[in-house]
């Protein structure tokens, strides 16, 4: 079973920056999308950003212009650069990788999450 591990969360001041990383326990090549989601206390988990296998990126309106999702290798498949952080960005951030294997089986992997707290 593939394991995803997020890292890079922490406590930052409003206006600060963090860079989240998501590392897979195994090489993942046949993915369709990688993404970051977040869940704040009392709220539903929401999409933050996704990057497709072809490289196109999508962002939620709330983070567009401030966050950047990227990937550069299969060992650490996805990053989230977060700039100009706001208190409303406070949440547990989760990494997700999904796709299909060469035999047609779907997969969707989630990490355990990393806490991001934006507060003075």
C-alpha positions in Angstrom: 0.0 0.0 0.0 1.4 3.4 -1.0 1.9 5.8 1.9 1.9 9.6 1.5 3.5 11.8 4.1 3.0 15.5 4.2 5.5 17.8 5.8 6.2 21.5 6.1 3.3 22.7 8.2 3.7 24.8 11.2 2.8 28.1 12.9 3.3 31.2 10.9 2.4 34.9 11.1 -0.2 36.4 8.8 1.5 37.3 5.6 4.1 34.6 6.0 4.9 31.6 3.8 5.2 27.9 4.1 6.1 25.2 1.6 4.3 21.9 2.0 5.8 18.7 0.6 4.1 15.3 -0.1 6.4 12.3 -0.4 5.2 8.9 -1.5 6.6 5.6 -0.2 6.7 4.3 -3.7 7.3 5.7 -7.2 4.0 6.8 -8.7 4.0 7.3 -12.4 0.5 6.5 -13.6 -1.4 9.2 -11.8 -4.1 11.4 -13.2 -4.0 14.1 -10.6 -2.2 15.2 -7.5 -3.7 17.7 -5.1 -3.9 19.4 -1.8 -7.0 19.6 0.3 -7.6 21.2 3.6 -10.0 20.9 6.5 -10.6 23.5 9.1 -12.3 22.7 12.4 -16.1 22.4 11.9 -15.8 22.6 8.1 -15.8 20.2 5.2 -12.7 19.2 3.5 -12.1 21.4 0.6 -10.0 21.4 -2.5 -7.0 23.8 -2.4 -5.1 23.0 -5.6 -4.6 20.2 -8.1 -2.1 19.4 -10.8 -2.9 17.0 -13.6 -0.5 14.6 -15.2 -0.2 16.9 -18.2 0.9 19.7 -15.9 -2.2 21.9 -15.9 -3.1 23.4 -12.5 -6.3 24.4 -10.8 -6.8 26.4 -7.6 -9.7 27.3 -5.4 -10.6 31.0 -5.7 -9.6 31.6 -2.1 -6.0 30.7 -2.7 -5.5 31.7 -6.3 -2.6 34.1 -6.7 -1.1 33.1 -3.3 -0.5 29.4 -3.5 1.4 27.4 -6.2 1.2 23.6 -6.6 4.0 21.9 -8.4 5.8 18.6 -8.8 9.3 17.8 -9.9 10.0 14.1 -9.1 8.3 10.9 -8.1 10.0 10.6 -4.7 8.4 13.9 -3.6 5.5 14.1 -6.0 3.8 17.3 -5.0 4.5 20.6 -3.3 2.4 23.5 -2.2 4.0 26.9 -1.9 1.9 29.1 0.2 2.5 32.8 0.3 0.6 35.7 1.9 -1.0 33.4 4.4 -4.1 34.5 6.1 -5.7 33.2 9.4 -8.5 31.7 7.2 -5.8 29.4 5.7 -5.5 27.6 9.1 -6.4 24.0 8.6 -5.0 20.5 8.3 -3.7 20.1 4.8 -3.9 16.8 3.1 -2.1 15.4 0.0 -3.9 13.3 -2.5 -2.7 11.3 -5.5 -5.1 9.5 -7.7 -5.1 7.7 -11.0 -5.3 4.3 -12.7 -2.8 1.5 -12.9 -1.8 -0.1 -16.2 -4.3 -2.9 -15.6 -7.1 -0.4 -15.1 -7.4 -0.4 -11.3 -8.2 3.0 -9.7 -6.1 4.3 -6.9 -6.5 7.2 -4.5 -4.0 7.8 -1.8 -4.2 10.2 1.1 -1.7 11.4 3.6 -2.2 11.9 7.3 -2.2 15.6 7.0 -0.1 18.4 8.3 -1.3 21.3 10.5 -1.0 24.8 9.2 -1.8 27.6 11.7 -1.7 31.2 10.7 -1.9 33.4 13.8 -0.3 36.4 15.4 
